[in-house]
Amino acid sequence: MNYFNILSDIVEDSLKALGKAGTLPPGLEHRGVTLEPPRDPKHGDVATNAALVLAGAAGMKPRAIAEPLAVLLRVHPDVASAEVAGPGFINLTMRSGFWHARVAEAIAAGADYGRSALGKRRGAVNVEYVSANPTGPMHVGHARGAVFGDALASLLVFSGHAVTREYYINDAGAQVDVLARSAYLRYREALGEAVGDIPEGLYPGEYLKPVGAALAQEFGTRWAALPEAEWLPTFRDRAIDAMMALIREDLGFMGVRHDVFVSERGLVADGKVEAVLAQLNAAALVYEGTLEPPKGKEPDDWEPREQTLFRATLFGDEVDRPLRKSDGSWTYFASDMAYHADKIRRGFKTLINVWGADHGGYVKRMEAAVKALSAETVSLDVKLCQLVKLMRRGEPVKMSKRAGTFVTLREVVDEVGKDVVRFIMLTRRNDAALDFDFAVVTEESRENPVFYVQYAHARCSSVLRTAGAEGSGRDLTAATLAKADLSRLTHPDELALMKTIAAWPRTVEAAALAHEPHRIAFYLRDLASSFHALWSRGKEEDGLRFIISGDEPLTLARMAMVKGCATALAVGLNIIGVAPVEELR
């Protein structure tokens, strides 16, 4: 359980008691009362603003509320101290037993520790991520959005949301025609023709050689001498299918999965774009008009023309947006509107799109589109992932044997493993650039966060194995450890570890509400740090060792603490798709 909910109940009960006693006005609402960790841990475990936010409605000075509230809080059996600070904040320090109870909860919950029903009444959530053009294998830049989206989906499921993981296949643009032409060149090569250097504008990667070979085996020389108009549709379909198979394979290699794949071409072919236009027309949200020149354009660079425009400015966008190109075909935005309308039609109440940072200028128009298409009943949250810089001992890594122009995701995973890639991609906020240095992420040191966290879990497992082997008949099952007497665990380092274990449920809820899975990686690093600190202290002081010869109750208590730590580490690692290893080789 989120211990802040427990503390909120304690504060709420005390406020009600003040109301009954006449200290506070009758019927006073307590909205706006919050509890947060104080900025300085020396000030206590949690601070509440209750007196400050209620003072206005109560017609009282904040400290006139804070003082009697603190008196009531001090008599609660779980509260060690309640001190009034500043203009009227109350800093609470909890007794050791409060933290012992949280550790017992963690052990009893096991793999469900921190799981909540937060999202049960929030409606279905669609998380769209990766959605890379089907023109080649996944590159390392895709890895960040793939990991972010996959971890976010798992986090939301763990917090009670109904989640669909989705991939939008951009298979209707000019890039897939370029793909078809590139595959055709490899087809001719497979037939024995010397193609020489790959012409500029085509995809040069060797990953298309197997596609060309497969086409040659299927069709022989059938298409070799025919004009482009005849072979292009077939080669486009075959190449897209081959690239999507390659992308699915790459994603699977990373442990990333999707429930639904939606084709842009399919939406267009099914008349979904026309249907959206009709919906917008019916709402008077489309008109024929002429846009102003784009910012930074000189007048002689601009050719004004009448276009079909969506009234995006009514929904917070900077300008109205075109739905048709000059040749009469649909704009990308029109197709994207149809796609999001399809999501809304399928009943999703929250849409989360994970995009590359280069799509930042596209966010406002899509937010406007979703507001218009859902009558402002569906929310859209676009998460932009910044670039990943591949380094090797501080030097940039740029070239790829397989792709020719970029480093593939598969090459990175082959070298360092999927767990390393997944964890590192969450060690920075998604909107901050990330350096991925092969030398750092493979070293066994504190500087490598993956190793540091997995080592903590492996150490927990080792301690529990050793305690089980050394103690004749010692029962270290979760059922027994959850009932262990932890009253002797009062050392500041022990309390620090138990408080961090107890923070896990709140971390899950906060990360889920903010759509920020990197908070899980940050928490795991903090928990590992707290555990390693206690481990090191035990090496220096015999009395703080986890296994105390001749003192079975204390040993059992510390095994419970270690089990609680291992539980939180394992649950967090599983959410972000990283294996909680039992031992490091």
TORSE-100860 format. One record per residue (C-alpha): residue number from 1; x, y, z. Coordinates in steps of 0.05 Angstrom, whole numbers, plus 5000, padded with zeros to 4 digits. Layout:
N
(NUM (X Y Z))
...
END
This chain:
585
(1 (5000 5000 5000))
(2 (5022 5071 4986))
(3 (5041 5093 5056))
(4 (5023 5165 5039))
(5 (4951 5141 5036))
(6 (4959 5115 5107))
(7 (4988 5181 5130))
(8 (4933 5219 5094))
(9 (4881 5180 5133))
(10 (4917 5197 5198))
(11 (4917 5271 5181))
(12 (4845 5269 5157))
(13 (4822 5234 5221))
(14 (4858 5287 5263))
(15 (4826 5344 5224))
(16 (4757 5313 5234))
(17 (4772 5308 5308))
(18 (4789 5382 5310))
(19 (4723 5397 5275))
(20 (4684 5357 5326))
(21 (4720 5392 5383))
(22 (4701 5460 5354))
(23 (4774 5480 5341))
(24 (4757 5482 5266))
(25 (4692 5508 5236))
(26 (4639 5454 5224))
(27 (4633 5427 5153))
(28 (4702 5452 5133))
(29 (4724 5416 5069))
(30 (4795 5388 5068))
(31 (4809 5393 4994))
(32 (4879 5414 4976))
(33 (4911 5380 5036))
(34 (4973 5343 5013))
(35 (5031 5304 5042))
(36 (5100 5305 5011))
(37 (5170 5285 5031))
(38 (5206 5346 5060))
(39 (5263 5373 5019))
(40 (5312 5359 5076))
(41 (5304 5289 5106))
(42 (5329 5317 5172))
(43 (5260 5351 5178))
(44 (5224 5285 5182))
(45 (5191 5232 5138))
(46 (5133 5273 5110))
(47 (5106 5344 5112))
(48 (5034 5366 5107))
(49 (5007 5434 5084))
(50 (4939 5422 5119))
(51 (4941 5485 5163))
(52 (4963 5529 5105))
(53 (4909 5509 5056))
(54 (4853 5508 5107))
(55 (4869 5574 5140))
(56 (4832 5618 5090))
(57 (4767 5578 5091))
(58 (4771 5571 5167))
(59 (4785 5645 5178))
(60 (4844 5628 5221))
(61 (4919 5638 5220))
(62 (4956 5576 5195))
(63 (4995 5564 5259))
(64 (4930 5569 5299))
(65 (4909 5506 5261))
(66 (4978 5474 5258))
(67 (4991 5474 5333))
(68 (4929 5435 5356))
(69 (4934 5390 5295))
(70 (5006 5373 5313))
(71 (4984 5357 5385))
(72 (4933 5306 5359))
(73 (4983 5276 5310))
(74 (5035 5265 5364))
(75 (4989 5218 5403))
(76 (4980 5171 5343))
(77 (5017 5106 5357))
(78 (5054 5108 5290))
(79 (5079 5180 5298))
(80 (5144 5193 5334))
(81 (5141 5269 5327))
(82 (5100 5324 5295))
(83 (5134 5391 5291))
(84 (5106 5457 5265))
(85 (5153 5492 5218))
(86 (5154 5559 5181))
(87 (5087 5591 5168))
(88 (5048 5528 5187))
(89 (5077 5464 5155))
(90 (5076 5402 5199))
(91 (5135 5355 5194))
(92 (5120 5283 5215))
(93 (5171 5231 5235))
(94 (5144 5160 5239))
(95 (5163 5107 5290))
(96 (5207 5048 5269))
(97 (5147 5002 5274))
(98 (5112 5039 5218))
(99 (5169 5021 5170))
(100 (5173 4950 5196))
(101 (5100 4941 5177))
(102 (5114 4966 5107))
(103 (5169 4915 5097))
(104 (5121 4860 5120))
(105 (5071 4885 5068))
(106 (5123 4881 5013))
(107 (5142 4809 5030))
(108 (5069 4787 5035))
(109 (5051 4820 4969))
(110 (5110 4789 4931))
(111 (5106 4800 4856))
(112 (5045 4844 4868))
(113 (5080 4893 4914))
(114 (5060 4963 4892))
(115 (5006 4939 4845))
(116 (4945 4984 4849))
(117 (4876 4997 4820))
(118 (4894 5068 4802))
(119 (4871 5062 4730))
(120 (4808 5020 4740))
(121 (4761 5079 4730))
(122 (4803 5119 4682))
(123 (4782 5085 4617))
(124 (4823 5047 4565))
(125 (4892 5071 4547))
(126 (4925 5066 4479))
(127 (5001 5070 4479))
(128 (5029 5078 4409))
(129 (5104 5071 4404))
(130 (5160 5057 4355))
(131 (5117 5065 4291))
(132 (5181 5069 4250))
(133 (5177 5073 4175))
(134 (5178 5002 4147))
(135 (5240 5016 4106))
(136 (5294 4979 4144))
(137 (5316 4947 4209))
(138 (5308 4983 4275))
(139 (5365 5030 4292))
(140 (5389 5051 4362))
(141 (5348 5115 4359))
(142 (5285 5072 4354))
(143 (5308 5033 4415))
(144 (5294 5091 4463))
(145 (5222 5101 4442))
(146 (5212 5025 4440))
(147 (5237 5016 4511))
(148 (5201 5078 4537))
(149 (5134 5057 4506))
(150 (5139 4984 4527))
(151 (5159 5001 4598))
(152 (5104 5054 4603))
(153 (5052 5004 4580))
(154 (5076 4953 4632))
(155 (5075 5007 4686))
(156 (5004 5027 4668))
(157 (4981 4954 4668))
(158 (5013 4945 4737))
(159 (4975 5005 4763))
(160 (4908 4979 4740))
(161 (4899 5009 4671))
(162 (4869 4972 4611))
(163 (4925 4982 4560))
(164 (4932 4968 4486))
(165 (5003 4970 4457))
(166 (5001 4995 4386))
(167 (5046 5004 4325))
(168 (5025 5050 4268))
(169 (5054 5027 4202))
(170 (5072 5087 4159))
(171 (5064 5050 4093))
(172 (5028 5101 4050))
(173 (5082 5154 4038))
(174 (5136 5164 3985))
(175 (5187 5128 4029))
(176 (5156 5060 4014))
(177 (5161 5073 3939))
(178 (5235 5087 3950))
(179 (5238 5021 3989))
(180 (5206 4985 3930))
(181 (5257 5014 3881))
(182 (5313 4995 3928))
(183 (5286 4924 3932))
(184 (5280 4922 3856))
(185 (5354 4939 3850))
(186 (5372 4882 3896))
(187 (5325 4837 3856))
(188 (5364 4852 3793))
(189 (5428 4840 3831))
(190 (5403 4772 3854))
(191 (5389 4755 3781))
(192 (5462 4766 3766))
(193 (5463 4838 3742))
(194 (5520 4882 3765))
(195 (5486 4941 3798))
(196 (5549 4979 3820))
(197 (5542 5034 3871))
(198 (5473 5045 3900))
(199 (5443 5107 3868))
(200 (5433 5166 3913))
(201 (5362 5168 3940))
(202 (5356 5093 3949))
(203 (5367 5053 4013))
(204 (5439 5026 4011))
(205 (5436 4975 4068))
(206 (5453 4903 4057))
(207 (5390 4883 4094))
(208 (5354 4888 4027))
(209 (5396 4834 3994))
(210 (5354 4777 4023))
(211 (5291 4813 4000))
(212 (5318 4818 3929))
(213 (5339 4745 3931))
(214 (5270 4723 3955))
(215 (5237 4763 3899))
(216 (5284 4732 3848))
(217 (5268 4663 3873))
(218 (5193 4677 3872))
(219 (5187 4712 3805))
(220 (5250 4695 3766))
(221 (5262 4745 3709))
(222 (5188 4763 3703))
(223 (5196 4836 3725))
(224 (5267 4849 3701))
(225 (5251 4885 3636))
(226 (5184 4915 3653))
(227 (5170 4989 3668))
(228 (5166 5013 3739))
(229 (5091 5024 3738))
(230 (5080 4949 3729))
(231 (5127 4922 3782))
(232 (5124 4977 3835))
(233 (5059 4955 3871))
(234 (5082 4883 3878))
(235 (5152 4901 3901))
(236 (5124 4953 3950))
(237 (5078 4901 3982))
(238 (5132 4848 3986))
(239 (5184 4896 4013))
(240 (5138 4925 4066))
(241 (5120 4855 4090))
(242 (5194 4836 4093))
(243 (5212 4899 4131))
(244 (5156 4891 4181))
(245 (5178 4819 4193))
(246 (5248 4846 4205))
(247 (5222 4900 4252))
(248 (5180 4851 4291))
(249 (5241 4806 4298))
(250 (5284 4864 4322))
(251 (5231 4886 4372))
(252 (5223 4814 4397))
(253 (5298 4810 4407))
(254 (5291 4870 4453))
(255 (5232 4840 4490))
(256 (5186 4894 4461))
(257 (5117 4873 4440))
(258 (5054 4903 4410))
(259 (4982 4880 4412))
(260 (4959 4916 4349))
(261 (4991 4938 4283))
(262 (4951 4989 4243))
(263 (4967 5003 4170))
(264 (4962 5074 4144))
(265 (4948 5047 4074))
(266 (4892 5005 4103))
(267 (4860 5066 4135))
(268 (4862 5104 4069))
(269 (4836 5044 4029))
(270 (4779 5035 4078))
(271 (4755 5107 4068))
(272 (4773 5127 4139))
(273 (4802 5194 4116))
(274 (4739 5212 4078))
(275 (4698 5192 4139))
(276 (4739 5240 4183))
(277 (4730 5296 4132))
(278 (4655 5285 4133))
(279 (4655 5286 4210))
(280 (4693 5352 4210))
(281 (4649 5381 4156))
(282 (4587 5364 4196))
(283 (4617 5402 4255))
(284 (4636 5462 4211))
(285 (4710 5450 4225))
(286 (4733 5448 4153))
(287 (4735 5504 4102))
(288 (4769 5524 4037))
(289 (4819 5579 4050))
(290 (4889 5606 4039))
(291 (4943 5604 4093))
(292 (4993 5658 4109))
(293 (5066 5646 4087))
(294 (5105 5602 4135))
(295 (5148 5639 4185))
(296 (5216 5656 4156))
(297 (5193 5651 4083))
(298 (5203 5710 4036))
(299 (5141 5731 3997))
(300 (5171 5709 3930))
(301 (5182 5638 3959))
(302 (5109 5631 3974))
(303 (5054 5611 3926))
(304 (4987 5622 3960))
(305 (4932 5574 3940))
(306 (4864 5554 3965))
(307 (4866 5491 4007))
(308 (4820 5447 4048))
(309 (4836 5468 4119))
(310 (4820 5442 4188))
(311 (4803 5496 4240))
(312 (4859 5475 4286))
(313 (4864 5545 4317))
(314 (4797 5534 4351))
(315 (4831 5480 4392))
(316 (4896 5514 4412))
(317 (4939 5506 4350))
(318 (4978 5564 4320))
(319 (4950 5559 4249))
(320 (4896 5520 4213))
(321 (4922 5457 4180))
(322 (4917 5432 4108))
(323 (4884 5365 4094))
(324 (4900 5360 4020))
(325 (4964 5368 3980))
(326 (4968 5408 3915))
(327 (4959 5343 3875))
(328 (4894 5329 3911))
(329 (4922 5272 3954))
(330 (4915 5271 4029))
(331 (4967 5304 4074))
(332 (5002 5263 4127))
(333 (4961 5302 4177))
(334 (4895 5280 4146))
(335 (4916 5207 4151))
(336 (4939 5218 4222))
(337 (4871 5249 4239))
(338 (4837 5187 4210))
(339 (4883 5143 4252))
(340 (4868 5180 4316))
(341 (4794 5181 4300))
(342 (4799 5105 4294))
(343 (4830 5101 4363))
(344 (4774 5144 4392))
(345 (4722 5100 4357))
(346 (4753 5039 4390))
(347 (4738 5069 4458))
(348 (4804 5094 4484))
(349 (4799 5151 4534))
(350 (4874 5165 4539))
(351 (4920 5165 4479))
(352 (4995 5165 4490))
(353 (5040 5174 4430))
(354 (5115 5162 4437))
(355 (5151 5201 4383))
(356 (5221 5222 4364))
(357 (5242 5292 4383))
(358 (5241 5313 4310))
(359 (5164 5309 4313))
(360 (5159 5363 4365))
(361 (5128 5413 4317))
(362 (5072 5364 4302))
(363 (5046 5359 4373))
(364 (4999 5419 4377))
(365 (4962 5400 4313))
(366 (4950 5329 4337))
(367 (4926 5354 4404))
(368 (4878 5400 4367))
(369 (4855 5342 4324))
(370 (4840 5296 4383))
(371 (4802 5351 4418))
(372 (4760 5363 4356))
(373 (4748 5290 4339))
(374 (4729 5270 4411))
(375 (4691 5333 4430))
(376 (4746 5342 4482))
(377 (4729 5277 4518))
(378 (4795 5241 4501))
(379 (4864 5263 4524))
(380 (4927 5259 4483))
(381 (4996 5258 4515))
(382 (5055 5260 4467))
(383 (5121 5237 4496))
(384 (5181 5261 4455))
(385 (5245 5219 4460))
(386 (5310 5256 4449))
(387 (5369 5229 4410))
(388 (5415 5173 4433))
(389 (5489 5184 4421))
(390 (5529 5120 4414))
(391 (5598 5126 4443))
(392 (5657 5080 4455))
(393 (5703 5108 4508))
(394 (5678 5178 4493))
(395 (5686 5172 4417))
(396 (5625 5172 4372))
(397 (5603 5107 4339))
(398 (5570 5119 4272))
(399 (5578 5064 4221))
(400 (5541 4998 4214))
(401 (5562 4936 4176))
(402 (5490 4917 4164))
(403 (5453 4982 4150))
(404 (5509 5023 4119))
(405 (5487 5090 4147))
(406 (5467 5076 4220))
(407 (5479 5028 4277))
(408 (5423 4977 4282))
(409 (5388 4960 4346))
(410 (5407 4887 4336))
(411 (5481 4904 4333))
(412 (5476 4941 4400))
(413 (5437 4885 4434))
(414 (5484 4832 4406))
(415 (5542 4868 4439))
(416 (5514 4887 4508))
(417 (5449 4848 4517))
(418 (5377 4870 4519))
(419 (5375 4882 4594))
(420 (5431 4934 4589))
(421 (5398 4969 4530))
(422 (5330 4971 4564))
(423 (5356 4997 4631))
(424 (5402 5050 4601))
(425 (5347 5078 4557))
(426 (5309 5096 4622))
(427 (5367 5127 4660))
(428 (5349 5196 4634))
(429 (5283 5231 4624))
(430 (5255 5219 4555))
(431 (5262 5292 4536))
(432 (5336 5295 4554))
(433 (5392 5272 4506))
(434 (5425 5206 4526))
(435 (5497 5183 4516))
(436 (5504 5107 4509))
(437 (5577 5090 4519))
(438 (5593 5016 4506))
(439 (5653 5019 4553))
(440 (5612 5046 4612))
(441 (5551 5001 4604))
(442 (5593 4938 4605))
(443 (5639 4953 4663))
(444 (5625 4924 4732))
(445 (5623 4987 4774))
(446 (5577 5036 4808))
(447 (5582 5079 4746))
(448 (5543 5026 4708))
(449 (5471 5032 4734))
(450 (5450 4965 4705))
(451 (5505 4927 4739))
(452 (5495 4967 4804))
(453 (5421 4949 4808))
(454 (5427 4877 4786))
(455 (5485 4867 4834))
(456 (5440 4891 4890))
(457 (5388 4838 4873))
(458 (5441 4785 4865))
(459 (5471 4803 4933))
(460 (5402 4798 4965))
(461 (5392 4730 4934))
(462 (5462 4708 4957))
(463 (5449 4730 5029))
(464 (5383 4692 5031))
(465 (5416 4630 5001))
(466 (5473 4633 5051))
(467 (5426 4643 5110))
(468 (5384 4584 5087))
(469 (5445 4539 5079))
(470 (5478 4559 5145))
(471 (5416 4556 5189))
(472 (5394 4485 5203))
(473 (5319 4484 5195))
(474 (5316 4559 5185))
(475 (5250 4577 5152))
(476 (5260 4634 5103))
(477 (5195 4627 5065))
(478 (5158 4691 5049))
(479 (5101 4671 5095))
(480 (5149 4665 5154))
(481 (5190 4727 5138))
(482 (5127 4770 5131))
(483 (5112 4754 5204))
(484 (5182 4764 5231))
(485 (5193 4810 5290))
(486 (5231 4870 5262))
(487 (5230 4912 5325))
(488 (5306 4907 5333))
(489 (5318 4939 5264))
(490 (5329 5010 5287))
(491 (5397 5030 5259))
(492 (5394 5092 5214))
(493 (5420 5052 5154))
(494 (5369 4998 5166))
(495 (5313 5049 5171))
(496 (5339 5084 5108))
(497 (5334 5018 5070))
(498 (5264 5002 5097))
(499 (5239 5072 5081))
(500 (5263 5064 5009))
(501 (5229 4997 5004))
(502 (5165 5029 5030))
(503 (5169 5084 4977))
(504 (5158 5035 4920))
(505 (5081 5037 4917))
(506 (5080 5113 4916))
(507 (5134 5112 4862))
(508 (5091 5067 4818))
(509 (5030 5112 4825))
(510 (5069 5176 4812))
(511 (5104 5147 4752))
(512 (5039 5120 4723))
(513 (5002 5186 4732))
(514 (5059 5226 4700))
(515 (5071 5174 4645))
(516 (5144 5173 4665))
(517 (5174 5102 4668))
(518 (5244 5131 4679))
(519 (5222 5142 4751))
(520 (5224 5067 4761))
(521 (5297 5064 4739))
(522 (5314 5123 4785))
(523 (5280 5088 4844))
(524 (5317 5023 4831))
(525 (5383 5060 4832))
(526 (5364 5093 4899))
(527 (5343 5026 4929))
(528 (5406 4992 4905))
(529 (5448 5048 4935))
(530 (5413 5042 5002))
(531 (5423 4967 5003))
(532 (5497 4970 4982))
(533 (5509 5023 5036))
(534 (5481 4976 5090))
(535 (5521 4917 5062))
(536 (5585 4958 5065))
(537 (5569 4981 5136))
(538 (5562 4908 5156))
(539 (5631 4894 5130))
(540 (5658 4947 5177))
(541 (5614 4932 5238))
(542 (5600 4860 5258))
(543 (5536 4881 5293))
(544 (5506 4903 5226))
(545 (5521 4840 5188))
(546 (5459 4808 5158))
(547 (5472 4740 5189))
(548 (5489 4742 5264))
(549 (5515 4677 5292))
(550 (5478 4659 5356))
(551 (5423 4711 5347))
(552 (5368 4677 5308))
(553 (5314 4730 5319))
(554 (5358 4786 5293))
(555 (5382 4745 5235))
(556 (5310 4728 5216))
(557 (5291 4802 5221))
(558 (5348 4821 5175))
(559 (5329 4766 5126))
(560 (5260 4797 5124))
(561 (5290 4865 5108))
(562 (5333 4834 5053))
(563 (5273 4796 5025))
(564 (5233 4861 5023))
(565 (5290 4895 4985))
(566 (5296 4838 4936))
(567 (5221 4839 4925))
(568 (5219 4913 4907))
(569 (5280 4906 4862))
(570 (5250 4847 4825))
(571 (5182 4879 4815))
(572 (5213 4943 4789))
(573 (5261 4908 4742))
(574 (5205 4865 4714))
(575 (5163 4927 4699))
(576 (5218 4956 4656))
(577 (5232 4889 4624))
(578 (5299 4873 4657))
(579 (5314 4806 4688))
(580 (5326 4807 4764))
(581 (5386 4760 4764))
(582 (5400 4714 4822))
(583 (5475 4716 4813))
(584 (5525 4752 4769))
(585 (5575 4712 4729))
END
